[in-house]
């Protein structure tokens, strides 16, 4: 591998089938490292290397070219047309059948993501258009399994965009002044079942265990025709005068969504008209909307399939041709609309391949064509096999926690499940190519009815099922092998940033195999770490993301005009909108020059797999967002220095402590004085572990400044009281107060002075003390600062969550730290403890034991005396209390009863 952190090898073009064959050969040969390098970075050793010939370089870079499988002119394809979704905004309800209505305005169900429809808003500043999902609204009810009604209140939008949800007061006005009186007028025999007030329904709906169960009522179809006008009349009469305007100015959004398979028809004008009438009739909508279709939009789709069961995929370089034919616009306009620099155009790579993939386009007036299309998207149906929306994800996904695994653990279960799904699909699932356009209902016959077959075929590639799904499988196996090697390696090496970057990159890559790769701010910073870099003024087609992506998001969020959010990306962007984006601070940008999303150089020579040192590293903010932990918390969670499996230390009772790591708060601005003066090694830099092993590290400058041993030990000594106090125990029972009187902020700023206080009543609500022997005192010190080579069970309490203890064990057990140095330091620390009055009776399994032997008199249980003294206490079963050791030369503690 080269010394650089990016590859610069001659490129060799590979079809998907050739790529699979090469990967299979490496796997069959048992060449795990070669497989990972090839599958994840595209780099491989050339078996036909000829030093004297033209082929004069032993290592090659694969360029994956799926366009070798472009659909040929004589290939037979089937094409069908359908209607997928319908959206209409009216003043009255246009449903004919019964409606299942929420009893009160729903407090949380509302349209929050963009449907690419704008609505005019009139304010004192003038008239402007606002994205529909930014107008306060609530879900009124449903009129079918895939059909719903929302009420929108444009009068609540001022000069700035409002929240999607109504306030509780606004919902109360709508229910008590409008909805319930309307029910009383139209359905007087039902009104007795309707709560008198909004509060009454809230009381009924509240569950004992938390949450709410909101009820619905069935409203007959003939009543819905008059419901909106009747409701406005009652609101005008009953609502407070200041609220009458917005309350009576509502409009109704009718939504029918996701019904494409019910409306499939041939691509001809008459079939399209018949299918539309059937669509309206099937969903119990008034046919008057066909006579007056203003403010109604419909999603028209086409779906191309292979009669022989091939997997069809859109070519990204030919999106302009697809758009030109679909929208009947000029070629030059279609090219500009699908320019990668266009704000409204986004590409969704398929299976990490840059040459094929779908797209999403938010269209303006100039590019909408005769059909006045407002939104266009192209995708393939293979994504449906793993579609499972959850949080910011839209398909089955691998979590960072699963990827981190455990010691020696094999591939995460989620990867095994994906592998199984891919294997099944490889045998049975072709994929169709779809395109959809959201157009005004009146224009639905101006789209997807005329095509130029030869040019349309140029927009597609076709793959056998075994090849299409096989490519995903080899990529997934490469990810699995990399994560397995990481899980089987040194946990200390796993925590360095280059290794964590590879872990996060593997998760990102996995989740992007069958869904659109995530591209929020944290994901873009991750791409900066994982992918090769190029100049920003290079070809934007191969850039991993748009340079101005976040700036457009922020403009959209603050804009009062056109909005290009969509259902898929709004959740991810909202989750990260507070993260600072630094993409503008660099002249370089990650890119994908080899036809596939390939990682930069991966280093695996006798170390945990990681990115080669010298490239960009994953930063703290990205670690925190992606792993939901800080680097220190990750280290405490996964690095168990001096810890062995519990079965190794059989026969000892152990407990688990899951309290998160809490760093020390340092209030002073002045540098801390050095407390140690270890001769010789004391001035040498501290190396905590061997995670920086590897030939690629040799010539690199230190990534983080290293402290000398004396300064580092001084810091750990100051951290020690903070960690011990933060891990003080609590009595059993969630309502019991802590044993420790010291407040949280004081604990986080604790010093060794607390351990010198002989008035224990100032520190504890109760305790049990014992004047220790020298052997017992030293034993406790050994638990806090273990000798070199000490082993602990994996489920010990307290210790492994303490930063000072983690750091101490790393340093003491590092091969570069001599036994003599450790013993010298421990001797100095023992001297420090001679000035301490008390310590917890630290044991092998826990830092703060509290149990007292119930078989002995409580005054002398295990030699401990319990404070405060209470002779009326049951002497057979003394209550637990923190066990403290008093310095061998110390006197009995002071306990002031009035504390």
C-alpha positions in Angstrom: 0.0 0.0 0.0 1.2 3.5 -0.7 2.5 5.9 1.9 -0.3 8.4 1.0 -3.7 8.1 2.6 -5.4 8.0 -0.9 -4.9 5.5 -3.7 -3.3 6.5 -7.0 -3.3 3.3 -9.0 -4.1 2.7 -12.7 -7.8 2.2 -13.3 -9.2 -1.0 -14.7 -12.9 -1.0 -15.7 -15.1 -3.8 -14.3 -18.7 -4.7 -15.0 -20.7 -5.7 -12.0 -20.3 -9.3 -13.0 -16.5 -9.0 -13.2 -16.4 -7.2 -9.9 -18.4 -10.1 -8.3 -16.1 -12.7 -9.9 -12.9 -10.9 -8.6 -14.4 -10.7 -5.1 -15.4 -14.3 -5.1 -11.9 -15.4 -6.1 -10.4 -13.5 -3.2 -12.9 -14.9 -0.8 -12.4 -18.5 -2.0 -8.6 -18.0 -1.5 -9.2 -17.0 2.1 -7.6 -13.6 1.4 -9.6 -11.6 3.9 -7.4 -8.4 3.8 -7.4 -8.5 0.0 -11.2 -9.0 -0.1 -11.7 -6.0 2.2 -9.3 -3.8 0.2 -11.0 -4.8 -3.1 -14.6 -4.6 -2.1 -14.5 -1.5 0.1 -11.8 0.5 -1.7 -11.6 -1.1 -5.1 -7.9 -1.9 -4.9 -6.4 -5.3 -5.8 -3.1 -7.0 -6.7 -2.9 -7.6 -10.4 -2.1 -11.3 -11.1 -1.1 -10.5 -14.7 1.6 -8.0 -13.6 4.4 -7.9 -16.1 7.3 -5.7 -15.0 8.7 -5.6 -18.6 5.5 -5.0 -20.4 2.8 -2.5 -20.6 1.1 -3.8 -17.5 3.8 -2.5 -15.3 2.1 -1.7 -12.0 1.4 -4.5 -9.6 -1.7 -2.9 -7.9 -4.8 -1.7 -9.7 -7.8 0.4 -8.9 -11.2 -1.0 -10.0 -13.5 1.3 -11.9 -17.1 -0.1 -11.6 -19.0 0.5 -14.8 -22.6 -0.6 -14.7 -23.4 1.1 -18.0 -21.9 -1.9 -19.7 -25.4 -3.3 -19.1 -27.3 -0.5 -20.8 -30.7 -1.7 -22.2 -30.3 -2.5 -25.9 -32.6 -1.1 -28.5 -34.1 -4.5 -29.3 -34.8 -5.4 -25.6 -38.5 -5.9 -24.8 -39.8 -3.9 -21.9 -43.3 -3.6 -20.5 -44.7 -0.2 -19.5 -47.8 0.6 -17.5 -49.3 3.8 -16.2 -51.0 4.4 -12.8 -52.2 7.0 -10.3 -50.5 6.9 -7.0 -51.7 9.8 -4.8 -54.3 12.5 -4.8 -54.3 15.8 -2.8 -57.0 18.4 -2.9 -57.7 21.6 -1.0 -61.3 22.8 -0.7 -63.4 24.9 1.6 -65.9 21.9 2.1 -65.5 18.2 2.5 -65.7 16.4 -0.9 -66.2 12.9 0.5 -69.3 10.8 -0.2 -68.9 8.0 2.2 -68.7 7.9 6.0 -65.7 9.5 7.8 -63.9 8.2 10.9 -63.4 11.5 12.8 -61.2 12.2 15.8 -63.5 13.3 18.6 -61.3 16.4 19.3 -58.7 18.0 17.2 -55.7 15.6 17.4 -52.9 17.1 19.4 -50.0 15.5 17.5 -51.2 14.2 14.2 -50.5 16.9 11.6 -48.9 17.3 8.2 -45.3 18.2 9.0 -43.3 17.2 5.9 -43.5 18.9 2.6 -46.0 17.8 -0.1 -44.5 20.4 -2.5 -47.7 22.4 -2.5 -47.8 26.1 -1.7 -50.8 28.0 -0.4 -51.4 31.8 -0.6 -51.3 33.7 2.8 -52.5 37.2 3.2 -51.0 39.3 5.9 -50.7 43.1 6.6 -47.3 42.9 4.8 -49.0 41.5 1.6 -49.7 38.2 0.0 -47.1 35.4 -0.1 -47.0 31.7 -0.7 -46.2 29.3 2.1 -45.4 25.6 2.0 -48.6 23.8 3.1 -46.9 21.8 5.8 -45.9 25.0 7.5 -49.5 26.1 8.1 -51.0 25.1 11.5 -53.2 22.0 10.9 -54.5 18.9 12.5 -55.7 15.5 11.2 -59.5 15.6 11.2 -60.1 11.9 10.4 -60.0 9.3 7.6 -62.3 8.2 4.8 -60.6 5.0 3.9 -57.5 2.9 4.7 -55.2 5.1 2.8 -57.2 8.3 2.8 -57.2 11.1 5.4 -58.5 14.6 6.0 -56.6 17.6 7.5 -57.9 21.0 8.5 -55.5 23.9 7.8 -55.7 27.4 9.3 -53.9 29.9 7.1 -55.1 32.8 9.3 -52.6 31.6 12.0 -49.6 32.2 9.8 -48.2 35.7 10.3 -45.2 37.3 8.7 -43.1 34.3 9.7 -44.0 30.7 9.4 -45.9 29.1 12.3 -45.6 25.7 13.9 -47.5 22.8 12.2 -49.4 22.1 15.4 -52.2 24.1 17.0 -52.0 25.2 20.6 -54.2 23.6 23.2 -56.2 26.8 23.5 -56.8 26.9 19.7 -57.9 23.2 19.7 -60.3 23.9 22.6 -61.9 26.8 20.7 -62.3 24.6 17.6 -63.9 21.8 19.6 -66.0 23.7 22.1 -67.1 26.5 19.8 -67.3 24.7 16.5 -67.1 20.9 16.3 -69.4 19.9 19.2 -72.1 22.5 18.4 -72.0 21.2 14.8 -72.6 17.7 16.0 -75.4 18.9 18.1 -77.0 20.5 15.0 -76.4 17.8 12.5 -76.5 14.7 14.7 -78.5 15.7 17.8 -79.1 12.0 18.7 -75.3 11.5 19.0 -74.2 14.6 20.9 -74.7 13.0 24.3 -71.7 10.7 23.5 -69.4 13.7 22.7 -67.4 15.2 25.7 -68.6 18.6 26.8 -65.1 20.1 26.7 -61.6 19.4 25.3 -60.4 18.8 28.9 -63.1 16.2 29.4 -61.8 14.1 26.5 -58.2 14.6 27.7 -59.2 13.2 31.1 -61.0 10.2 29.5 -58.1 9.5 27.0 -55.3 9.5 29.5 -54.0 6.0 30.3 -52.9 4.9 33.7 -49.5 3.9 32.5 -49.0 7.1 30.5 -49.9 8.3 27.1 -53.4 8.9 25.6 -55.9 6.9 23.6 -57.8 9.3 21.5 -61.3 8.2 20.4 -62.9 8.5 16.9 -66.5 8.8 15.9 -68.2 7.7 12.6 -69.9 10.6 10.7 -72.3 9.5 8.0 -71.5 10.6 4.4 -74.6 12.7 3.9 -73.7 14.8 7.0 -70.1 15.5 5.8 -71.5 17.5 2.8 -72.7 20.2 5.3 -70.2 19.8 8.1 -67.7 22.5 7.1 -70.2 25.3 6.5 -72.1 24.4 9.7 -68.8 24.4 11.7 -67.9 27.8 10.3 -71.3 29.2 11.3 -70.9 28.0 14.9 -67.4 29.3 15.2 -68.5 32.7 14.0 -71.2 32.8 16.6 -69.4 31.1 19.6 -65.6 31.8 19.2 -64.1 34.8 20.9 -64.1 37.8 18.5 -60.3 37.8 18.2 -60.3 34.2 17.1 -63.2 34.2 14.6 -61.1 35.1 11.6 -58.5 32.3 11.7 -61.0 29.8 13.1 -63.6 30.2 10.3 -60.9 30.5 7.6 -59.9 26.9 7.5 -59.5 24.8 4.4 -59.7 21.0 4.0 -56.9 18.9 2.6 -58.1 15.5 1.2 -55.2 13.0 0.8 -55.3 9.6 -0.9 -51.8 8.1 -0.8 -50.0 5.0 -1.9 -52.6 3.3 -4.1 -50.7 2.8 -7.4 -51.3 -0.9 -7.7 -55.0 -0.3 -7.8 -55.0 1.9 -10.8 -52.6 0.3 -13.3 -53.7 0.9 -16.9 -52.2 0.9 -20.4 -50.4 4.0 -21.7 -53.2 5.5 -23.8 -55.5 8.5 -23.4 -58.8 6.6 -23.0 -57.4 4.1 -20.5 -56.0 7.1 -18.5 -59.4 8.8 -18.4 -61.2 5.6 -17.3 -58.7 4.8 -14.6 -59.1 8.4 -13.2 -62.8 8.1 -12.9 -62.5 4.7 -11.3 -59.9 6.2 -8.9 -62.3 9.0 -7.8 -65.2 6.5 -7.4 -63.2 3.9 -5.5 -62.2 6.4 -2.9 -65.6 7.9 -2.3 -64.8 11.3 -3.6 -67.4 13.6 -5.3 -67.0 13.6 -9.1 -67.5 17.4 -9.0 -63.7 17.6 -8.5 -63.3 16.5 -12.1 -65.6 19.3 -13.2 -63.8 21.8 -11.0 -60.3 20.5 -10.4 -58.7 23.7 -9.1 -56.4 23.1 -6.1 -56.3 19.3 -6.7 -53.0 17.5 -7.5 -52.4 13.9 -8.5 -49.3 11.7 -8.7 -49.1 10.1 -12.1 -46.7 7.2 -12.5 -45.2 4.9 -15.1 -43.5 1.6 -14.3 -41.2 -0.2 -16.7 -40.5 -3.9 -16.2 -38.6 -6.7 -17.8 -40.6 -9.7 -19.2 -37.6 -11.9 -18.5 -37.2 -10.8 -14.9 -34.2 -8.6 -15.1 -33.4 -5.8 -12.6 -33.9 -2.4 -14.2 -32.1 0.7 -13.0 -32.1 4.3 -14.1 -28.9 5.9 -15.4 -28.0 9.1 -13.6 -26.3 10.6 -16.7 -29.7 10.2 -18.6 -32.0 11.7 -16.0 -32.3 14.7 -18.3 -33.7 12.5 -21.1 -36.2 10.9 -18.7 -37.4 14.3 -17.6 -37.5 15.7 -21.1 -39.8 12.9 -22.3 -41.9 12.8 -19.1 -42.6 16.5 -18.9 -42.4 17.4 -22.6 -39.8 20.2 -22.1 -36.9 21.3 -24.2 -33.7 19.3 -24.1 -31.6 22.3 -22.8 -34.1 23.0 -20.1 -34.1 19.3 -19.0 -30.3 19.4 -18.9 -30.3 22.5 -16.7 -33.0 21.0 -14.4 -30.9 17.9 -13.8 -27.6 19.6 -13.4 -26.0 18.4 -10.2 -25.6 22.0 -9.1 -29.3 22.7 -9.4 -30.9 23.4 -6.0 -34.0 21.3 -6.6 -32.3 18.2 -8.1 -31.0 15.4 -5.9 -29.5 12.1 -7.0 -30.1 8.8 -5.1 -27.3 6.4 -6.0 -28.4 2.8 -6.3 -26.2 0.2 -4.5 -23.4 2.7 -4.1 -23.0 3.1 -7.9 -22.7 6.6 -9.1 -23.7 5.9 -12.7 -27.1 4.5 -11.8 -29.7 5.7 -9.4 -33.0 7.6 -9.0 -33.6 11.3 -8.5 -35.9 13.8 -6.8 -36.7 17.1 -8.4 -38.5 20.1 -7.0 -39.6 22.0 -10.1 -40.2 25.7 -10.6 -42.6 27.3 -13.1 -40.0 27.4 -15.9 -39.1 23.7 -15.8 -42.6 22.3 -15.0 -43.6 22.0 -18.6 -47.1 21.8 -20.1 -48.2 19.5 -17.2 -47.2 22.1 -14.6 -45.4 19.4 -12.6 -44.4 20.5 -9.2 -42.4 17.4 -8.1 -40.8 14.6 -10.0 -39.1 11.5 -8.8 -37.5 8.4 -10.3 -36.7 5.2 -8.3 -36.8 1.4 -8.6 -39.0 -1.0 -6.8 -36.2 -3.1 -5.2 -36.1 -0.7 -2.3 -39.6 -1.9 -1.2 -38.1 -5.3 0.0 -36.5 -3.6 2.9 -38.6 -0.5 3.3 -39.3 0.0 7.0 -39.4 3.7 8.1 -38.1 4.2 11.6 -36.9 7.6 12.9 -34.6 9.2 10.3 -34.2 5.8 8.4 -36.5 4.6 5.7 -35.4 1.0 5.5 -33.8 -1.7 7.6 -30.7 -0.4 9.1 -27.5 -1.2 11.1 -26.9 0.7 14.3 -23.6 1.9 15.6 -24.2 -0.2 18.7 -24.6 -3.3 16.7 -21.5 -2.5 14.7 -19.3 -2.0 17.8 -20.2 -5.5 19.0 -18.3 -7.1 21.7 -15.0 -8.8 22.3 -14.5 -11.5 19.6 -18.0 -11.1 18.3 -18.7 -12.0 14.7 -20.7 -9.9 12.2 -23.7 -8.0 13.7 -27.0 -9.8 13.5 -28.4 -7.0 11.4 -25.9 -7.7 8.7 -26.7 -11.4 8.8 -30.4 -10.6 8.3 -29.6 -8.3 5.4 -27.5 -11.0 3.8 -30.3 -13.5 4.1 -32.8 -11.0 2.5 -30.3 -10.3 -0.3 -29.8 -14.0 -0.9 -33.6 -14.6 -1.2 -34.0 -11.6 -3.5 -31.1 -12.9 -5.7 -33.3 -15.9 -6.6 -36.8 -14.3 -6.7 -36.9 -10.5 -7.0 -36.5 -8.5 -10.2 -36.8 -4.7 -9.9 -38.9 -2.3 -12.0 -38.1 1.3 -12.8 -40.7 3.9 -11.8 -41.1 7.6 -12.4 -43.8 9.8 -10.8 -44.9 13.3 -11.4 -47.1 15.4 -9.1 -49.2 17.6 -11.4 -52.5 19.6 -11.2 -55.4 17.2 -11.6 -56.5 19.1 -14.7 -53.1 18.4 -16.3 -52.9 14.7 -15.5 -53.4 13.7 -19.2 -50.5 15.8 -20.3 -47.9 13.6 -18.6 -46.7 10.0 -19.3 -48.8 9.3 -22.3 -46.2 9.7 -25.1 -42.7 8.3 -25.2 -39.8 7.7 -27.6 -39.0 4.1 -26.9 -35.4 4.0 -28.1 -34.4 7.1 -26.2 -36.2 5.9 -23.1 -34.2 2.6 -23.2 -31.0 4.7 -23.1 -32.1 5.8 -19.7 -32.0 2.3 -18.3 -29.5 -0.4 -17.4 -30.6 -4.1 -17.0 -29.0 -6.7 -14.8 -29.7 -10.4 -14.1 -31.1 -10.9 -10.6 -28.0 -12.8 -9.6 -25.7 -10.0 -10.6 -27.7 -7.1 -9.2 -28.2 -8.6 -5.8 -24.9 -10.4 -5.9 -23.1 -7.1 -6.1 -24.9 -6.0 -2.9 -23.9 -9.2 -1.3 -20.2 -8.9 -1.9 -20.2 -5.4 -0.7 -22.1 -6.4 2.5 -19.7 -9.3 3.1 -16.8 -6.9 2.8 -18.3 -4.6 5.4 -19.0 -7.7 7.6 -15.4 -8.9 7.4 -14.1 -5.4 8.3 -16.3 -5.1 11.3 -15.5 -8.6 12.4 -11.8 -8.0 12.4 -12.4 -4.8 14.3 -14.4 -6.6 16.9 -11.8 -9.3 17.3 -8.9 -6.9 17.7 -7.6 -4.6 20.5 -10.4 -2.5 22.0 -7.9 0.2 22.7 -7.0 0.4 18.9 -10.7 0.4 18.1 -11.1 3.7 20.0 -8.7 5.7 17.9 -10.4 8.1 15.5 -9.3 6.4 12.3 -10.8 3.1 13.5 -14.0 4.7 14.6 -14.2 6.5 11.3 -14.1 3.2 9.5 -16.7 1.7 11.8 -19.1 4.6 11.2 -18.3 4.5 7.5 -19.2 0.8 7.4 -22.5 1.5 9.1 -23.2 4.4 6.7 -22.3 2.2 3.7 -24.5 -0.7 4.9 -27.5 1.5 5.3 -27.0 3.0 1.9 -27.0 -0.3 0.0 -30.8 -0.5 -0.2 -31.8 3.1 0.6 -30.7 6.6 -0.2 -27.3 7.2 1.5 -27.8 9.6 4.4 -26.4 13.1 3.6 -27.2 15.2 6.7 -24.4 17.3 8.3 -22.9 14.5 10.3 -23.0 12.1 7.3 -21.3 14.7 5.2 -18.5 15.1 7.8 -18.3 11.3 7.8 -17.9 11.3 4.0 -15.0 13.8 4.5 -13.3 11.2 6.7 -14.1 8.1 4.6 -13.8 9.1 1.0 -11.0 10.4 -1.2 -10.8 14.1 -1.7 -10.7 16.4 -4.7 -10.8 20.1 -5.4 -14.1 21.8 -5.2 -14.0 23.1 -8.7 -13.8 19.6 -10.2 -16.6 17.8 -11.9 -19.6 18.1 -9.6 -21.1 14.9 -10.9 -18.6 12.9 -8.9 -18.8 14.9 -5.8 -20.1 13.0 -2.8 -22.5 15.8 -1.9 -23.3 19.3 -3.0 -21.0 22.0 -1.7 -23.9 24.3 -1.0 -26.2 21.6 0.4 -26.5 22.9 4.0 -26.7 26.5 2.9 -29.8 25.6 0.8 -31.3 23.8 3.7 -30.9 26.9 5.9 -32.3 29.1 3.2 -35.3 26.8 2.9 -35.9 26.8 6.6 -35.9 30.6 6.7 -37.5 31.2 3.4 -41.1 32.5 3.0 -41.3 31.3 -0.6 -40.4 28.2 -2.5 -39.4 25.1 -0.3 -37.7 22.0 -1.6 -38.1 19.8 1.5 -39.5 16.3 0.8 -40.9 13.5 2.9 -37.7 11.5 2.8 -35.1 14.1 3.9 -36.9 16.4 6.2 -36.5 14.2 9.3 -32.8 13.7 9.0 -32.1 17.4 8.4 -34.3 18.4 11.3 -32.3 16.1 13.6 -29.1 17.8 12.7 -30.0 21.3 12.0 -28.2 22.6 15.1 -24.9 21.0 14.1 -22.3 23.4 12.8 -21.3 22.7 9.3 -17.7 23.3 8.4 -17.7 22.3 4.7 -17.0 25.8 3.6 -13.7 25.9 5.5 -11.9 23.5 3.2 -10.8 23.7 -0.5 -11.4 20.0 -0.9 -14.5 17.8 -1.0 -15.0 14.0 -0.9 -15.7 12.5 -4.3 -16.4 9.1 -6.0 -14.2 9.0 -9.1 -14.3 5.2 -9.6 -18.0 4.5 -10.4 -18.7 3.3 -6.9 -18.6 4.7 -3.4 -15.1 3.5 -2.4 -13.3 4.2 0.8 -9.9 5.8 1.0 -6.9 3.7 2.1 -7.7 1.1 4.8 -4.8 0.0 7.0 -4.8 -3.6 8.4 -1.2 -4.6 9.0 -1.3 -6.3 12.4 -3.7 -3.7 13.8 -7.4 -3.2 14.0 -8.7 -2.2 10.6 -8.8 1.6 10.3 -8.2 4.3 7.8 -4.6 5.1 7.0 -3.2 7.8 9.3 -2.8 11.3 7.9 -6.2 11.8 6.4 -9.2 13.6 8.0 -10.4 12.2 11.3 -13.8 11.9 12.7 -14.4 14.8 15.1 -16.1 15.0 18.5 -19.4 16.4 17.3 -19.8 13.6 14.6 -18.9 10.9 17.1 -21.4 12.2 19.6 -24.2 12.4 16.9 -23.5 9.0 15.2 -22.6 6.9 18.3 -24.8 8.8 20.8 -21.7 9.0 23.1 -18.7 11.1 23.5 -15.3 9.5 22.8 -14.6 9.2 26.5 -18.0 7.5 27.0 -17.3 5.1 24.2 -13.9 4.3 25.7 -15.5 3.7 29.1 -18.1 1.5 27.5 -16.0 -0.7 25.3 -12.4 -0.6 26.6 -12.0 -2.7 29.7 -8.4 -2.4 30.5 -7.4 -4.9 33.2 -10.8 -6.6 32.8 -11.3 -10.3 32.0 -14.4 -12.3 31.4 -16.3 -13.0 34.6 -15.9 -16.8 34.3 -12.2 -16.3 34.8 -12.8 -15.0 38.3 -15.4 -17.6 39.3 -16.8 -17.7 42.7 -16.9 -14.0 43.3 -20.3 -12.1 43.5 -20.3 -9.2 41.0 -22.6 -6.4 40.1 -23.1 -4.2 37.1 -23.0 -0.4 37.1 -24.3 1.3 34.0 -24.0 4.9 35.2 -22.4 7.0 32.3 -19.0 8.5 32.5 -19.0 12.0 33.9 -15.8 14.1 33.4 -14.4 16.4 36.0 -15.4 20.0 36.0 -12.4 22.3 36.3 -13.4 25.8 37.4 -10.0 27.4 37.5 -8.4 29.1 34.5 -4.8 28.7 35.9 -2.7 25.7 35.0 -2.6 23.0 37.7 0.7 22.6 39.6 2.6 19.3 39.2 2.3 17.2 42.3 4.6 14.3 41.3 8.3 14.3 40.9 9.2 10.8 39.5 12.9 10.7 38.6 13.9 9.6 35.1 10.6 8.6 33.5 8.7 11.5 35.0 9.7 13.9 32.2 8.9 11.4 29.4 5.6 11.7 27.5 2.8 9.4 28.6 1.6 6.7 26.1 -1.6 5.1 27.3 -1.9 2.3 24.7 -0.5 0.8 21.6 -3.3 2.0 19.4 -1.0 4.1 17.3 0.8 1.0 16.0 1.4 0.7 12.2 4.0 1.7 9.7 1.7 4.5 8.5 2.1 6.2 11.9 5.8 6.5 12.0 6.3 9.8 10.1 3.2 11.5 11.4 3.4 14.4 13.9 1.6 13.8 17.2 -2.1 14.2 16.7 -2.7 15.3 20.3 -0.1 16.9 22.6 1.3 14.4 25.0 1.8 15.2 28.7 4.9 14.3 30.7 4.4 11.6 33.3 4.6 13.9 36.3 1.9 16.3 34.8 -0.3 13.4 33.8 -0.2 11.7 37.2 -1.0 15.0 38.8 -4.1 15.3 36.7 -5.2 11.7 37.5 -4.7 12.4 41.2 -7.0 15.4 41.0 -9.5 13.4 39.0 -9.6 10.6 41.6 -11.7 12.3 44.3 -14.2 13.5 41.6 -14.8 10.1 40.3 -15.0 8.4 43.7 -17.5 11.0 44.9 -19.6 10.8 41.7 -19.9 7.0 42.2 -21.1 7.2 45.8 -24.0 4.7 46.4 -27.7 5.3 47.0 -30.0 3.3 49.3 -32.3 0.8 47.5 -35.6 2.3 46.4 -36.1 5.2 43.9 -37.5 7.6 46.5 -34.6 7.2 49.0 -32.1 10.1 49.4 -28.4 9.6 48.7 -26.1 8.4 51.5 -23.9 11.4 50.6 -24.8 14.9 51.7 -22.4 16.5 49.2 -24.3 18.2 46.4 -23.8 17.2 42.7 -21.8 20.3 41.7 -19.6 19.9 44.8 -18.9 16.3 43.9 -17.9 17.2 40.4 -15.4 19.7 41.8 -14.3 17.5 44.7 -10.7 17.6 46.0 -8.8 15.3 48.2 -9.7 17.6 51.1 -13.1 15.9 51.4 -11.2 12.7 52.4 -9.4 14.5 55.2 -12.6 15.6 57.0 -13.0 13.7 60.3 -16.6 15.0 60.8 -18.3 12.4 58.8 -21.8 13.8 59.6 -21.0 16.7 57.3 -20.5 14.2 54.4 -22.9 11.3 55.0 -26.4 10.7 56.2 -25.1 7.4 57.7 -22.0 5.3 57.4 -20.2 2.4 59.0 -16.5 3.0 59.9 -13.6 1.0 61.0 -10.1 2.0 62.0 -8.1 0.0 59.4 -5.0 -2.0 59.8 -2.1 -1.0 57.6 -2.8 -4.1 55.5 -6.5 -3.1 55.0 -5.5 0.5 54.2 -3.0 -0.6 51.5 -5.5 -3.1 50.1 -8.0 -0.3 49.5 -5.3 1.8 47.8 -4.5 -1.1 45.6 -8.1 -1.3 44.4 -8.1 2.4 43.5 -4.6 2.3 41.9 -4.1 -1.3 40.9 -0.6 -2.9 40.5 0.6 -3.7 37.0 -1.1 -6.8 35.5 -4.2 -6.7 37.8 -7.2 -8.4 36.3 -10.8 -7.6 37.0 -14.1 -9.3 36.1 -16.0 -7.7 33.2 -19.0 -6.7 35.4 -17.3 -4.9 38.2 -19.1 -1.9 39.7 -18.0 1.7 39.6 -14.4 1.4 38.6 -14.5 1.1 34.8 -16.8 4.2 34.6 -14.2 6.4 36.3 -11.9 8.3 33.9 -9.0 8.3 36.2 -9.2 4.5 36.7 -9.4 3.8 33.0 -6.4 6.0 32.3 -4.4 4.5 35.2 -5.0 0.9 34.0 -4.1 1.8 30.4 -0.9 3.4 31.5 0.1 0.8 34.1 -0.6 -2.2 31.8 1.0 -0.7 28.7 3.9 -2.8 27.6 6.0 0.4 27.4 5.5 1.1 31.1 8.0 -0.7 33.3 7.1 -2.5 36.5 9.6 -0.4 38.3 8.0 2.8 37.2 4.6 1.7 38.2 5.8 0.6 41.6 7.6 3.9 42.1 4.5 5.8 41.3 2.3 3.7 43.6 4.8 4.3 46.4 4.4 8.0 45.9 0.6 7.7 45.9 0.6 5.7 49.1 2.5 8.5 50.7 -0.2 10.9 49.6 -2.8 8.7 51.2 -1.0 9.0 54.5 -2.5 12.5 54.7 -6.0 11.2 54.1 -8.4 10.4 57.0 -10.9 8.1 55.4 -11.4 6.0 52.3 -14.2 3.7 51.0 -13.7 0.1 52.0 -13.0 -0.7 48.3 -13.4 -4.3 47.3 -12.5 -6.3 44.2 -16.1 -6.1 42.8 -17.2 -2.6 43.9 -15.8 0.7 45.0 -18.4 1.5 47.6 -19.6 -1.6 49.6 -22.6 -1.0 51.9 -23.7 -4.4 53.2 -23.1 -5.3 56.9 -23.1 -8.9 58.2 -26.6 -9.5 59.6 -25.4 -12.4 61.7 -23.4 -10.2 64.0 -24.2 -7.3 66.4 -24.6 -4.2 64.3 -22.1 -2.2 66.3 -19.3 -4.6 65.3 -20.5 -6.0 62.0 -17.3 -7.0 60.2 -15.6 -4.8 62.7 -17.5 -1.7 61.5 -19.5 0.7 63.7 -22.6 2.2 62.2 -23.3 5.9 62.5 -25.4 7.5 63.7 -25.7 5.3 66.8 -29.2 4.1 67.5 -29.5 1.5 70.2 -33.2 1.0 69.5 -32.4 -0.4 66.1 -33.0 -4.0 65.4 -29.6 -5.6 66.3 -30.2 -8.7 64.1 -30.6 -6.9 60.8 -28.5 -3.7 60.6 -29.3 -1.4 57.7 -26.8 -1.0 54.9 -24.5 2.0 55.0 -21.3 3.0 53.1 -18.4 1.2 54.7 -15.4 3.5 55.4 -11.9 2.8 56.4 -10.2 5.2 58.8 -6.4 5.7 58.5 -4.5 3.3 60.7 -3.1 6.2 62.7 -6.5 8.0 62.9 -8.9 8.5 65.8 -12.6 7.8 65.9 -14.7 10.1 63.6 -16.9 12.9 64.8 -20.6 12.6 64.3 -22.7 15.6 65.2 -26.3 14.6 65.7 -27.7 18.0 64.6 -26.1 17.8 61.2 
